[in-house]
Amino acid sequence: MDNAALQQYIEQQQTRYIEELKEFLRISSISTSPQHANDVYQCAEWLAHAAKAVGLENVQIFPTEGHPVVYGDYIHAGDNAPTVLFYGHYDVQPTDPLNLWTNPPFEPTVRDGKIYARGAVDDKGQVFMQLKALEIHTKVIRELPVNVKVLIEGEEEIGSVHLEKFLREKLHMLAADTVLISDTAMFADEVPSICYGLRGLCYMEIEVTGPNRDLHSGVFGGAVANPANALAKILAALTDSYGRITIPGFYDDVIPLTDEEREQYRSLPHNEEEYCRELEIPATDGEFGYSTLEKTSARPSLDVNGLWGGYTGEGAKTVLPSKAYAKVSMRLVPNQNPQDIAHKFEKYVVQIAPPTVRVRVRALHGGRPVITPTRSKGIQAAMRAMEQAFGKKPFLTREGGSIPIVLLFQDILNAPVVLMGVGLNTENPHSPDEHFTLKNLYRGILASALFYKELASIWHSDKY
């Protein structure tokens, strides 16, 4: 079946694809919320049924101490063929603030060639894309030139907390030569790319305590330390006026960008004015001396993700709060260790806190940064497949987000990872009105189907 016939088949299935994807997206599989635990399990059941429907065998739902893992495989290409493990996740982020959604987040809606729903692009849409690519091989071509295993978890959005144990316990079952992940973004619309690097994550929470109860700000203000004021000073002290993070030793293990890497960044088609206009910001910010693309994918960063304390309702309440809180994420680059950064963060926050308040710092979760070898056969097969599906040669890029499991696959399974996603960072992952551009969904199905063909053709080649 040639590429034109594959493309024609995908076009003929578009109505069916949309209706099936809507079923998947209607399930509110929010992994961080205990009240959605049954929804998460229902989503795993839906996925197991879908995996069987596309022809996967040995489909099972494996329980963990948290949310379940769905597994399936199709092992018919023989011992000389490579084995690909596809990894994705079916859990999604919370939906707040709900008032910023045009339509309810779990009522999928198609508008202007895009499907809107929580999980549309991160990662249900891209998991669905891979299942449909496998369906083409098992149901239409009736031949899959590589062996395939599928592992889809329900805890990626909360740090994949139980997956390492599962990988180690099921090491033989999951053994593979290449791991394929579609949970990343292309560089831009109509600019296909393959991601070869991800930043890591260190996610912390700060709790500042002052008096033993909320106090009247007129009676006590000026004499009793205000935890909200103290927290604001702590957070402001974490970076300097040049955008550098001030935590002692934070940059000790950072590997500087090479001249070649910086030249690669300069070759990417980035328009700073359009970037600012799309976000409706007057200018970019961050570490002095680096481009926007370097700052968002190859340099570390520190951001306050949540900040609360005291009265936040409508109108006024003159209260001096007993407590104030902040959640802070630090994106890390290769060679930085999240445990080391968490320790340095805690030590520094306690050091700079005023002596008039008490401070507690907690590490919530983290993930190591990763760089994958660009000359691996998997990445080369992905480059070929993307070029055929999108009609232009893809760029090699790094991405600013984190996928904690990537290094575990490389360390535990000893399998190089291919990050072949077709989402866009402008499609609001983790934000209201998350969506997935349907033309990229269909191209992604084609590219994913071609990936298996290309990997089989170059696997025994000495060129790579």
C-alpha positions, 0 to 999 in steps of 0.5 A: 500500500503506497503513501497515496493510498494510505492518505486516501484511506485516512481521509475516508476514515475521518468522520469515524476517527472524530467520533471515536476520539470524542468518546475518549475525550469525554472521560474525565480522567484527572489523575491528581483528583481522588474524586475522579479515580473511577473516571480514570479507571473507566478511561483505562477500560475504554482504552483496553477495549480500543486497543483490542479493536485495532488488533492488539493482542494480550491486552491487559489492565495492570493495577498499580498502587495508584492508577492502572496501566494498559498494555497490549502487543502485536508480535508477529514480525519475527526475531530479526525485526526490531521491537518498538514500545509505544508509550503514552498516557491517558490521564489529563490535567485539572480543568480550572479555571472553568470560566475560561473554557468556551465549551465544557472541557469534557464535551468535545467540540470541533471548531475551525478544523480543531477538536477542543477538550481537555486531553485533546493534544496532551495526550489522548489525541496523540495516543489515539493517533498511534492506535489508528496508525497500528490499526492501518497495519493490522486491519488494512495492510495486514502486516506490521514490519516490526514487533510492537508493544503498547504501554499507556499509563494513568499517572503521567500528569502526577509524575509517573509515580508508580511506573518505575516499579512497574517497569522493573517488575515487567522488564521482560514483558516490556523489553524493546529496541526503541521506545516511541513517544508522542507527547511532544510538540512540533516546532510550529504549525507547518514546521514539523520537527523531532524532539531530541531533548527535554528539560527536567522538573523540580516542583516545590511547595513553600508554606509560610506561617505567622500567627496562630490564627488570622488576625485583624489587620488594623489591630495587629498590622505593623507589629505581627509579620504577615506571611503573605508579605514574607512569602512575596519577599522570598519569591522575589529573591529567587531570581535577579534583575538579569533573570538568573536564578540566585539559589547558591550552586544552582548552575554548578552542573549546567552544561553550556550550549556549544556554538554548534547548538546555538547555531542550530537554534538560530536556524529555526524559523522563529519570529519574536514579534509574532510570538509576543503578539500571539501571547499578547505580551509587550516583550519576552523576559528571562535570562539575559544573553539567551534567545527565546528558544534557548531560554524555553528549552535549553536553559533552566528556569524558575516560575511560581505556579500558584500563590495564595493566602488570606482573603481572596473573595469578592470585596474587602476583608481586612485580614492578616493571614496566618499562612501563605503558600506558593508552588514553584517549578524549576525546569532543569537542563541536562546534568542537573539532578532534581533531588540536588536542586530540591535540597539547594532550593529548600536550604536557600528558602529557609536561609532568606526567610525573615526570622519572624515567620516559620517556613516549611518547604516540600518537594512534590515531584521531579524528573530528570532532563534528557537528551536522546542520540539524534543518529539513532535508527529510531530518530532517523526513521521518524525523520523520514516518516515525518518528511513523507507525511508533512511534505518537508524535512523536519527540524531537530529541536529541544522542548521545554517541558518534561516527560519524567519517564523518558530517562527511565526507559533509557536506563531500565530498558536500555532502549533509545527514545524517539519523541515524535509528537505532532501537537503544537505548544499554541494548542493550550495543553494544561490550559483552558480551551485545549485543542488539537488541529485535525489536519495534524492528527491525520498527518500524524496517523500517516507519519506514525504508520510510516515510522514502523515501515521506515524503521524496519527498512533501516534496522539492519543498515550499516549507514546508521 
